[in-house]
């Protein structure tokens, strides 16, 4: 009954015709909506979206004594070798068993191709490695990062073609009478069978000895939508790649989590193409998460970076965060994993730059989307599910309304939420989003928003929206925002430098004075790594998040 009611509500927001037409639309939508009615339950109670830190930044706290504000992150783990017992553990090629691969010098390691690897020796060594890196079976994430070859034969294109070539050579050595076509057919079967066994049995082992951890492979599933330099780019995953993902049903059956990636190249910087790129990759992972059991989907943790893949010293702008993190939350993933390299903490200066970026740009945005997502879940889904886009390929985001709410940094450096949401804000959520219920829960979407009297959600302790709703004041502007003027379209098109009205410029390091003589700042699209630190402490931060059109700037 819950699903039927949800479908009726979903259709009702779009159909404005007679009853007959409405019936036709419902019959068409039910098969679609049944595949998105359920989402993986939260790993941590009251945490519908999990923030995970997987970057080697421990030097900032230790060596350089410049601690980062990690209060928003529920799971933290460094990818550096030898560190054990972390909330997230990543197993690279040399850390889990005897993974067969061919190195950059074309030297075969542990057999080279999976057909020549010793599965038993691999599993024996992997067991020891698991016990070393995961000494206690607490709840956590385990990511196996094997990228040298792919289990699908056709996906081993350049530079991975060597795995196909070596496989064909092996078959021909065993039977000289076979022609190339016959040898290739046999080689494909043998390669895929052996590759599957290595991946499948490794997951089974991990789950058997550490069942409270969530196991999966990095970059699975993938979308292969990197053709963003072509004209008319839509971001869509090729149909053939979706079919190949379906053929990996054995992998999804053994996985207990999925770990896709949405790393941005600078070609996608502050561009609508970046949104299309991320959106389709996350949506494909959401689709795959339901392949085995649509009522009990796998949790999806999306890997992202704070810098570009080809510009590793340039942080993502606010627009880029919307194009990655904003997309991920609006589509209904379980969490975000922020990954990074040693360059993030290579020096004290690097740590200071990262610290400032997190304080001014990243963490306020995480607070924004966390509060918006929790508020939508509480109001529409009674906290029994999450809010996801009605139209997955739209530009609707779970953002706070900047006309009513502001995220500020107080004199003590802590974040403060000023203002309160209105019924119009809740109505916006209701029009653009619907509930995806947690596994086996009925979370029929609330239809009468006028009944909502209270909202109480927190991003972290003491960073909350805790208020009652007054219908009579829903259209009034909160006093603390009366003097704030939203940016013009020209200002947004120039990089979201919405602090211009108060005189500050992150590029030049200048600052303006607010009316109460406290230092006042507004986040811009691109935060310079040379921000003067004395201009940040005690600053005032106001984020303008435009859910309708923030992303498409130029």
Secondary structure, 3 states (H helix, E strand, C coil): CHHHHHHHHHHHCCCCCCHHHHHHHHHHHHHHHHHHCEECCCCCCCCCCEEEEECCCHHHHCCCCCCCCCCCCCEECCCCCCCCCCCEEEECCCCCCCCCEECCCCCEECCCCHHHCCHHHHHHHHHHHHHHHCCCCCCEEEEECCCCCCCCHHHCCCCCHHHHHHHHHHHHHHCCCCCHHHHHHHHHHHHHHHHHHHHHHHHHHHHHHCCCEEEEEECECCCCCCCCCCCCCCCCCCHHHHHHHHHCHHHHHHCCEEECECCCCHHHCCCHHHHHHHHHHHHHHHHHHCCCCCCCCCEEEEEEECECCCCCCCECCHHHHHHHHHHHHHHCCCEEEEECCHHHHCCHHHHHHHHHHHHHHHHHHHHHHHHHHHHHHHHHHCCCEEEEECCCCCCCCCCCCCCCEEEEECCCCCEEEEECCCHHHHHHHHHHEEEEEECCCCCCCCCCHHHCCEEEEEEECCEEEEEECCHHHCCCCCHHHCCCCCCCHHHHHCCCCCCHHHCCECCCCECEECCCCCEEECCCCCCCCCCCHHHCCCCEECCCCCCCCCCCCC
